Amino acid sequence: MIDEGAFIAALRTLPLHAGARGLRDDAAILEIGDETLILTHDAMIEGRHWLPGQDMADIAWKLVAVNLSDLAAKGAEPVGILLGHTLGDGDDRFLEGLHEVLTHYGVKLLGGDTVAGDGARTLGCTAIGRATHRPVPARRGARSGDAIYVTGPVGAAMLGFEALRDGNAKDSTAYRRPAPLLAEGRALAPHVTAMMDISDGLLLDCWRMASAGDGIAFEIDSARVSVADPSRRGECMRWGDDYQLLFTADPRTRLPVPATRIGMVSNADLSPLRLDGKILTPLDSIGYQHG
């Protein structure tokens, strides 16, 4: 079996639509007349993305929310979703959670497909949005001299996961029901040079954003990063599922939303990412990768 990176590299050899952005972004951009549509798709698998016996209402919420988070990183306004659903236990609760998340974010169901099968359940969601600002923010675009920002603390989902797994009384909401920052993404879109949501860990996503740029590197100061548990700062920066927005902007920009400055963009040297002056790569376990 090939790993995730090799598989995506192989996909790039196929005929790609210009809107795919070379498969180096979290969403596709489709120009139709005067409208710009944003399309994104994420899948979740039982035992990997949710715990056995977890409330399926929470699974429905998270499935939609993580896709809406990709739209948030593009400054998009949601139009609707398509659902791919494997039938199974707890579908009544799944439907309740689906209604809750769609109602909460004012999103409509467009359609999708249902299947039945054996083994681990797989769920998929495609979210469609419309751009509120052009050019649409991308992973690519950070420039040397830009400041690097995060909209909020990282590590809350890790603590929530542990609380849910261990069955203790601590709050698990951040893991079970993430909150896509749609309003923040729309407000930031005119001001950023690059933006993405943090799904696989702050450090890995910093490496990805820097790698997408032209001859740049991210210099991160760990002491500046807001974390949910300061005693576990390194873990908080490597865990995923936080769905904060990571973005770069001219340091003179007056930002329209609260955000923490965690570093600077510099000219590339030996690596796209340095943490406290130390070179890091994906081989240093800086975040979650499939395969």
C-alpha positions in Angstrom: 0.0 0.0 0.0 1.3 3.4 -0.9 1.1 6.3 1.6 -1.1 9.3 1.4 1.6 11.6 0.0 2.6 9.1 -2.8 -1.0 8.6 -3.7 -1.7 12.3 -4.0 1.5 12.7 -6.1 0.2 10.0 -8.4 -3.2 11.8 -8.7 -1.4 14.9 -9.9 -0.3 13.0 -13.0 -3.9 12.6 -14.1 -5.8 15.2 -16.2 -6.6 18.0 -13.7 -9.1 20.8 -13.9 -7.6 24.2 -13.4 -9.8 24.7 -10.4 -8.1 21.8 -8.6 -5.1 24.1 -7.9 -2.8 21.2 -8.6 -4.3 19.3 -5.7 -2.2 21.5 -3.4 -5.1 23.1 -1.6 -8.1 22.0 0.6 -10.8 22.9 -1.9 -11.4 23.3 -5.6 -12.3 26.7 -7.1 -14.9 26.7 -10.0 -15.6 29.8 -12.0 -19.1 29.9 -13.4 -20.2 33.1 -14.9 -20.0 35.8 -12.3 -20.0 33.3 -9.5 -17.0 31.5 -7.9 -17.9 28.2 -6.3 -15.8 26.4 -3.7 -16.0 22.6 -3.5 -14.5 20.4 -0.9 -14.9 16.8 0.3 -13.9 14.9 3.4 -14.5 11.4 4.6 -14.6 9.8 8.0 -14.1 6.1 8.9 -15.3 4.3 12.0 -12.4 3.5 14.4 -10.2 6.1 12.9 -12.2 9.3 13.1 -14.6 8.4 15.8 -14.6 6.1 18.8 -16.6 2.8 19.0 -20.0 3.5 20.6 -19.7 7.3 20.1 -23.0 9.1 19.7 -23.8 9.2 16.0 -25.3 12.7 16.4 -21.9 14.0 17.1 -20.5 12.1 14.1 -23.0 13.8 11.8 -22.1 17.2 13.3 -18.4 16.7 12.8 -18.7 15.3 9.3 -20.5 18.5 8.2 -18.4 20.8 10.3 -15.0 19.7 9.0 -16.2 20.4 5.5 -17.6 23.8 6.4 -14.2 24.6 8.0 -12.6 24.1 4.6 -15.1 26.6 3.2 -14.2 29.0 6.1 -10.5 28.9 5.0 -11.6 30.1 1.6 -13.8 32.9 3.0 -16.8 31.2 1.5 -20.5 31.3 2.2 -22.0 27.8 2.4 -24.5 26.8 -0.3 -25.2 23.2 0.6 -23.8 19.7 1.1 -24.0 16.3 -0.5 -23.9 13.3 1.9 -22.4 9.8 1.4 -23.7 7.5 4.1 -23.2 3.9 5.1 -26.3 2.6 6.9 -25.8 1.2 10.3 -26.5 1.4 14.0 -27.5 4.8 15.4 -28.8 6.2 12.2 -31.7 7.8 14.1 -29.2 9.7 16.1 -27.2 10.5 13.0 -30.2 12.1 11.4 -30.8 14.2 14.6 -27.2 15.4 14.6 -27.4 16.2 10.9 -30.5 18.3 11.4 -28.8 20.1 14.3 -25.6 21.1 12.4 -27.4 22.1 9.2 -29.9 24.2 11.2 -27.1 25.8 13.3 -25.1 26.9 10.3 -28.0 27.6 7.9 -26.9 25.0 5.4 -29.1 23.0 3.1 -28.9 19.3 2.1 -28.6 18.9 -1.7 -28.6 15.1 -1.9 -26.1 12.3 -1.9 -26.1 8.5 -1.7 -26.7 5.7 0.9 -25.1 2.3 0.9 -25.0 -0.8 3.1 -22.0 -2.9 3.7 -19.9 -4.9 6.1 -16.8 -3.8 8.0 -16.0 -0.3 9.2 -18.5 2.4 8.2 -17.3 5.2 5.9 -19.1 8.5 5.7 -18.5 11.3 3.2 -19.6 14.8 2.8 -19.1 17.3 -0.1 -19.6 21.0 0.8 -20.3 23.6 -1.8 -19.9 27.3 -1.1 -19.7 30.6 -2.9 -16.7 32.9 -2.7 -17.3 36.2 -0.9 -13.9 37.6 -2.0 -11.7 37.2 -5.0 -9.0 36.1 -5.3 -10.0 33.2 -3.1 -7.5 32.6 -0.4 -5.2 29.6 -0.9 -2.5 27.7 0.9 -0.1 29.2 -1.6 0.6 32.9 -1.4 2.6 33.6 1.8 5.5 36.1 1.2 8.8 36.6 3.0 8.2 39.3 5.6 4.6 38.2 6.3 3.5 37.5 9.9 2.0 34.1 10.7 -1.3 34.0 12.7 -3.7 31.5 14.3 -7.2 32.5 15.3 -7.3 30.6 18.6 -5.7 27.9 20.8 -4.7 24.5 19.6 -4.9 21.2 21.6 -8.5 21.5 22.8 -9.6 18.7 20.5 -6.8 16.5 21.9 -8.0 17.1 25.4 -11.6 16.5 24.4 -10.7 13.2 22.7 -8.9 12.0 25.8 -11.9 13.0 28.0 -14.3 11.1 25.7 -12.0 8.0 25.4 -11.4 7.9 29.2 -15.0 8.6 30.2 -14.1 11.3 32.6 -16.0 14.5 33.4 -13.8 16.9 31.4 -15.4 18.8 28.5 -15.1 16.9 25.2 -17.0 19.3 23.0 -14.0 20.6 21.0 -13.4 17.0 19.7 -17.1 16.0 19.3 -18.5 19.1 17.8 -15.9 21.4 16.2 -17.0 24.9 15.3 -16.0 26.0 11.7 -15.0 29.7 11.7 -17.1 30.8 8.8 -17.6 34.4 9.8 -14.0 34.8 10.7 -12.9 33.3 7.3 -15.1 35.7 5.4 -13.8 38.7 7.4 -10.1 37.6 6.9 -10.3 36.7 3.2 -9.6 40.3 1.9 -6.6 40.7 4.2 -4.6 37.4 4.1 -1.9 36.3 1.7 -2.5 32.6 2.5 -5.0 30.7 4.7 -6.0 27.2 5.6 -7.7 25.5 8.5 -5.8 23.4 11.1 -7.0 19.8 10.7 -3.9 17.6 11.0 -1.9 19.6 13.5 -0.5 23.1 13.6 3.1 22.2 12.8 2.2 19.9 9.9 -0.2 22.5 8.4 2.5 25.2 8.8 4.9 22.9 6.8 2.2 22.4 4.2 1.5 26.1 3.8 5.2 27.0 3.6 5.8 24.2 1.1 3.1 25.5 -1.1 4.7 28.9 -1.4 7.6 30.1 -3.6 10.9 29.9 -1.8 9.7 30.6 1.7 10.0 29.1 5.1 7.9 29.5 8.3 9.7 30.5 11.4 7.5 29.5 14.4 8.1 30.7 18.0 6.5 27.9 20.2 6.2 30.3 23.2 3.8 32.5 21.1 1.5 29.6 20.3 -1.7 29.6 22.3 -2.4 26.1 23.6 -5.1 24.4 25.5 -2.6 22.9 28.0 0.7 24.7 28.4 2.2 21.7 30.1 1.8 19.7 26.9 2.7 22.4 24.4 4.4 20.1 21.9 1.5 17.7 21.8 -1.0 20.5 21.4 1.0 21.8 18.3 1.1 18.3 16.8 -2.4 17.0 17.4 -5.2 17.8 14.9 -8.9 18.4 14.8 -8.8 22.0 16.1 -10.1 23.7 13.0 -8.6 27.1 13.9 -7.6 29.2 10.9 -3.9 29.5 10.1 -3.0 32.5 7.9 -0.4 34.9 6.8 -0.7 38.6 6.3 1.4 41.8 6.1 2.3 42.5 9.7 1.0 46.1 9.3 -2.5 44.8 8.5 -5.2 45.6 11.0 -6.9 42.3 11.4 -10.7 42.2 11.6 -10.8 39.2 14.0 -8.7 38.2 17.1 -5.6 36.2 16.2 -2.3 35.3 17.8 0.9 36.1 15.9 3.1 32.9 16.1 6.0 33.6 13.8 7.3 35.1 10.5 7.7 34.1 6.9 11.3 34.1 5.8 13.2 33.2 2.6 13.6 29.4 2.4 16.9 27.9 3.6 17.2 24.2 4.2 13.6 23.4 5.1 10.1 25.1 4.8 9.7 24.9 8.6 11.7 25.9 11.7 10.4 25.7 15.3 12.4 27.8 17.7 15.2 27.7 15.1 15.2 24.0 14.7 14.5 22.4 11.3 11.4 20.2 11.3 10.0 17.9 8.5 7.0 15.5 8.4 9.4 12.7 9.4 9.6 14.4 12.8 6.0 13.4 13.6 4.8 17.0 13.4 1.1 16.0 12.7 -1.3 13.4 11.5 -0.8 11.7 8.1 -2.7 8.8 6.6 -0.8 5.7 5.6 
